[in-house]
Amino acid sequence: MAILSKGYTFAGGQVDSSKLNSLVDLATFAAGSVADGTLSIDAGGGLKVGTIQTGNIAALSITTAKLADSTGASDGVTTAKLATGAVTTAKITDSAVTTAKIADLNITTAKIADANVTAPKLSGAQTGTAPVYGIRAWVSFNSAGTILGSGNVTSVTKIGTGKYKVTMTTAMPDANFCVMTTAGGAASNNGVVYCSEYATRTTTECYICFAKATDNSNSGVLVDPAYNTSVAILR
């Protein structure tokens, strides 16, 4: 039983909430006298807020405006206060997630579902719905085989006149990739050469050769490109 000490004299039949609150504030509560789970008894016998369960919160009573901004590790809404699985896609409003709110390195390949990156989502104002297949390796090199720029290419080896081997750093899933090559011939060769593969490719290597194309007396003779060579591999 709670023991209430008189704090106010009620006159004229008026009892307001402020006077009742004061009456409770001056009361001493015995152990076990509070049955409401949202209240508990402190060491001095007074009432204090206990544990508030989900069932004690009325529907729609928690709004964004009622949540304090977090200014420290323990106030406001923190990651530790969110139950696993509590935040779902449906609970996040459109435009609420911005680039500034995504921490560096938080988006990894494993977090992107298959087929989720489509042509319209790539920069460059692509149109249509045709799939996009990216360049998996590329290299620019001179006639000596010296790499001038590259991506996913470890080395270019000059095998002989007009013959080069391109070695990729990370292997392709198979050898059925596409090799695109551009090169230019010298003026003495009318500026034209043709490119071809001269050996069986692997998942990490392809072999490219260059030959004269328009010299009637020497057509098909291997030559070094007079200008830089570019190779792109698609898969």
QUIZIQUI-V104008 format. One record per backbone hydrogen bond with DSSP energy under -1.0 kcal/mol. CO is the residue of the C=O (numbers start at 1). NH is the residue of the N-H. Records with the same first field share a line. If there is no record, write none. Layout:
BEGIN
CO->NH ; NH
END
This chain:
BEGIN
3->28
11->14
16->20
17->21
18->22
19->23
20->24
21->25
22->26
24->27
28->3
30->33
36->39
38->50
40->48
42->45
45->29
46->42
48->40
53->56
54->57
58->61
63->66
64->67
78->81
79->82
83->86
88->91
89->92
93->96
98->101
99->102
103->106
108->111
109->112
113->116
118->121
119->122
137->233
138->151
139->231
140->148 ; 149
141->229
142->145
146->142
149->140
151->138
152->169
155->167
157->165
160->163
162->210
163->159 ; 160
164->208
165->157
166->206
167->154 ; 155
178->234
180->232
182->230
184->226 ; 227
186->189 ; 191
187->190
189->192
192->213
194->211
196->209
203->172
204->168
205->202
206->166
208->164
209->196
210->223
211->194
212->220
218->221
221->212
229->141
230->182
231->139
232->180
233->136 ; 137
234->178
END
